Amino acid sequence: HASPLQATIFIGSTYGRHRAVVLCETTAQTLRNQLRKNEGGKVTCGVSVKTVHRDVDRHHTDDEAFGYDLKRIEEKEKRRRDRANEKW
């Protein structure tokens, strides 16, 4: 009886909060789907696919890491739309 197969895949991007997280979760979901299909009974033991996001909870000081820059832009656009609607 053999030891369980383990594979570790590292995916990184600047700040590890956007692209790397999306790519990691998409890859994990694809692997889960393929392993669950188990066509022809090729997988004979239980399989688990786990994701860990090292930097998601780190305290970043820049606005982009938290999406604050996008929130500011959206709030500014909303205020502009509200002002335009008040004129009518």
Legacy VTK file of the C-alpha trace (Angstrom):
# vtk DataFile Version 3.0
C-alpha trace
ASCII
DATASET POLYDATA
POINTS 88 float
0.000 0.000 0.000
1.689 3.187 -1.233
1.933 6.567 0.433
-0.564 9.191 -0.694
0.486 11.315 -3.635
1.140 14.929 -2.770
1.777 17.842 -5.102
2.489 21.435 -4.164
1.947 24.207 -6.686
3.032 27.766 -5.951
1.464 30.645 -7.865
2.518 34.211 -7.203
1.837 37.772 -8.263
2.557 41.201 -6.866
0.897 41.452 -3.428
-0.633 37.974 -3.904
-4.123 39.387 -3.637
-5.639 39.442 -7.103
-4.260 37.461 -10.043
-2.532 34.776 -7.979
-5.626 34.178 -5.854
-7.932 33.938 -8.864
-5.528 31.694 -10.764
-5.012 29.471 -7.723
-8.741 29.066 -7.065
-9.500 28.448 -10.747
-6.741 25.836 -10.970
-7.935 24.139 -7.778
-11.521 24.006 -9.042
-10.382 22.546 -12.371
-8.344 19.882 -10.560
-11.268 19.048 -8.268
-13.622 18.699 -11.233
-11.212 16.455 -13.140
-10.540 14.264 -10.121
-14.243 13.933 -9.311
-15.000 12.744 -12.851
-12.617 9.842 -12.260
-13.248 8.433 -15.723
-12.461 4.732 -15.904
-11.831 4.477 -12.147
-8.259 5.730 -12.490
-8.224 7.352 -9.050
-8.480 4.622 -6.427
-8.076 6.654 -3.233
-9.663 9.750 -1.737
-8.427 13.038 -3.133
-8.375 16.486 -1.575
-7.386 19.769 -3.207
-6.522 22.514 -0.727
-5.653 26.159 -1.359
-3.713 28.488 0.934
-3.310 32.199 0.248
-0.280 33.399 2.165
-0.595 37.141 1.556
-4.362 37.678 1.579
-4.435 38.456 5.308
-1.173 40.364 5.522
-1.341 44.017 6.442
-0.490 45.972 3.319
-0.126 49.718 3.460
-0.933 50.469 -0.140
-4.435 51.252 -1.358
-4.268 48.966 -4.379
-3.751 45.841 -2.280
-7.090 46.397 -0.577
-8.919 47.790 -3.600
-9.376 51.169 -1.881
-8.250 52.930 -5.036
-11.104 51.304 -6.970
-13.579 52.113 -4.201
-12.538 55.785 -4.297
-13.002 55.920 -8.062
-16.445 54.285 -7.784
-17.527 56.667 -4.998
-16.377 59.657 -7.042
-18.301 58.391 -10.083
-21.413 57.787 -7.953
-21.271 61.342 -6.564
-20.942 62.671 -10.129
-23.976 60.642 -11.255
-25.982 61.775 -8.218
-25.191 65.422 -8.933
-26.154 64.973 -12.590
-29.467 63.374 -11.580
-30.241 66.209 -9.107
-30.141 68.741 -11.941
-33.109 67.052 -13.630
LINES 1 89
88 0 1 2 3 4 5 6 7 8 9 10 11 12 13 14 15 16 17 18 19 20 21 22 23 24 25 26 27 28 29 30 31 32 33 34 35 36 37 38 39 40 41 42 43 44 45 46 47 48 49 50 51 52 53 54 55 56 57 58 59 60 61 62 63 64 65 66 67 68 69 70 71 72 73 74 75 76 77 78 79 80 81 82 83 84 85 86 87
